[in-house]
Amino acid sequence: MRPMQDFVTIQTSEQAGQAAALSAQSAPSKAPAKGIEVTPRALAHIRSGMAKEGISPEEGGLRLGVLGGGCSGLSYSIRFDTRPRERDRVYEFDGIRIFVDPKSFVYLNGMTLDYEQTLLKQGFNFINPNSTRSCGCGSSFS
């Protein structure tokens, strides 16, 4: 249950529209109506991280969550977990499972998890239509 070590980018719904146009090659063919979507680039990075950590895809997965705190009120949590909890929503994408607790699902429903690797930055992008603003440092949202 170690936290992911990569950079996390938070996007507001306005920024999400711009990002979708820029990353069309790896984004899902349509915006998620319900639940969570994960792009192929993010899946490849999650799969690689799980192998490095020795977490079996059959039992474990990636836990996405929302925590209170940060200068905008909420922050994202992303880490590997060895198994889902009793009330988790479990999503499966190409053999990779994503766990989301019920409280976090309220804020994450409809979001897309992407992975970006450029010369200037590398990390997960939370493209969340429920986010109305984010802080200047990019680590929290509301």
C-alpha positions in Angstrom: 0.0 0.0 0.0 2.7 2.4 -1.0 1.7 5.8 -2.6 2.5 6.3 -6.3 5.7 8.4 -6.6 4.7 10.3 -9.8 3.6 13.8 -10.3 -0.2 14.4 -10.2 -1.9 17.1 -12.3 -5.4 18.3 -11.5 -7.5 19.9 -14.2 -10.7 21.9 -13.9 -13.6 21.1 -16.2 -12.6 24.0 -18.5 -9.0 22.7 -18.7 -10.3 19.2 -19.3 -11.8 20.3 -22.6 -8.5 21.7 -23.7 -6.6 18.6 -22.6 -9.0 16.3 -24.4 -8.3 18.0 -27.6 -4.5 17.7 -27.0 -4.5 14.0 -26.0 -7.1 12.6 -28.4 -4.7 9.8 -29.4 -4.8 8.1 -26.0 -8.2 9.3 -24.6 -11.3 7.0 -24.6 -13.4 7.4 -27.7 -16.2 9.1 -25.7 -16.4 10.9 -22.4 -17.4 8.7 -19.5 -21.1 8.9 -18.8 -20.7 7.2 -15.3 -17.9 5.8 -13.3 -14.2 6.1 -14.0 -12.3 5.9 -17.3 -8.6 5.1 -17.7 -6.6 5.8 -20.8 -4.3 3.2 -22.4 -1.3 5.3 -21.4 -2.3 5.3 -17.8 -3.1 1.6 -17.9 0.4 0.8 -19.2 2.0 2.9 -16.4 -0.2 1.3 -13.8 0.6 -2.2 -15.1 4.4 -1.4 -15.0 4.1 0.0 -11.4 2.2 -3.0 -10.1 4.8 -5.4 -11.6 7.6 -3.4 -9.9 5.8 -3.4 -6.5 5.0 -7.2 -6.8 1.2 -6.6 -6.7 -0.9 -9.3 -8.5 -3.5 -7.9 -10.9 -5.8 -10.7 -9.9 -5.9 -9.6 -6.3 -4.6 -6.0 -6.1 -5.1 -2.8 -8.0 -4.9 0.9 -8.0 -6.8 2.8 -5.3 -8.1 6.3 -6.3 -9.5 8.5 -3.7 -10.2 12.1 -2.5 -8.9 13.5 0.8 -9.9 16.6 2.6 -7.2 19.3 2.8 -5.1 21.4 0.5 -5.6 25.1 -0.3 -8.6 24.4 -2.5 -10.3 22.0 -0.1 -9.7 18.5 -1.6 -6.8 16.6 -2.9 -6.5 13.4 -4.9 -5.0 10.2 -3.5 -3.5 7.5 -5.7 -1.8 4.3 -4.4 -1.5 0.6 -4.9 -3.6 -1.7 -2.8 -3.5 -5.4 -2.3 -7.3 -5.9 -2.4 -10.6 -4.0 -2.6 -12.5 -3.1 0.5 -16.0 -4.3 1.2 -17.9 -1.2 -0.1 -15.5 -0.2 -2.9 -16.6 0.2 -6.5 -14.2 -1.9 -8.6 -13.5 -1.1 -12.2 -11.6 -3.3 -14.5 -9.7 -2.1 -17.6 -7.7 -4.7 -19.6 -6.9 -6.8 -16.5 -6.1 -3.8 -14.3 -8.5 -3.1 -11.4 -9.3 0.4 -10.0 -10.7 0.7 -6.5 -12.8 3.7 -5.4 -14.4 4.1 -2.0 -18.0 5.4 -1.8 -17.2 8.8 -0.4 -14.5 9.4 -3.1 -16.8 8.2 -5.9 -19.0 11.3 -5.3 -16.1 13.5 -6.5 -14.6 11.1 -9.0 -17.7 9.9 -10.9 -17.2 10.8 -14.6 -13.4 11.5 -14.4 -10.7 10.1 -16.7 -7.3 9.1 -15.5 -4.6 9.8 -18.0 -0.8 9.6 -17.9 1.4 12.3 -19.5 5.1 12.0 -20.2 6.8 15.0 -21.8 10.2 16.6 -21.5 8.9 19.0 -18.8 6.7 16.7 -16.7 5.6 13.2 -16.1 2.6 11.9 -14.2 -1.0 11.2 -13.9 -3.7 13.7 -15.0 -7.0 13.6 -13.3 -9.4 15.0 -15.9 -12.4 15.6 -13.7 -15.6 17.4 -14.8 -16.6 17.7 -11.2 -13.6 20.0 -10.4 -14.5 23.7 -10.6 -11.0 25.1 -9.6 -7.6 24.0 -8.5 -4.9 25.7 -6.6 -1.8 27.3 -8.1 0.5 24.5 -7.0 -1.7 21.9 -8.6 -2.1 19.6 -5.6 -5.7 20.3 -4.6 -9.1 21.1 -6.1 -12.7 22.0 -5.2 
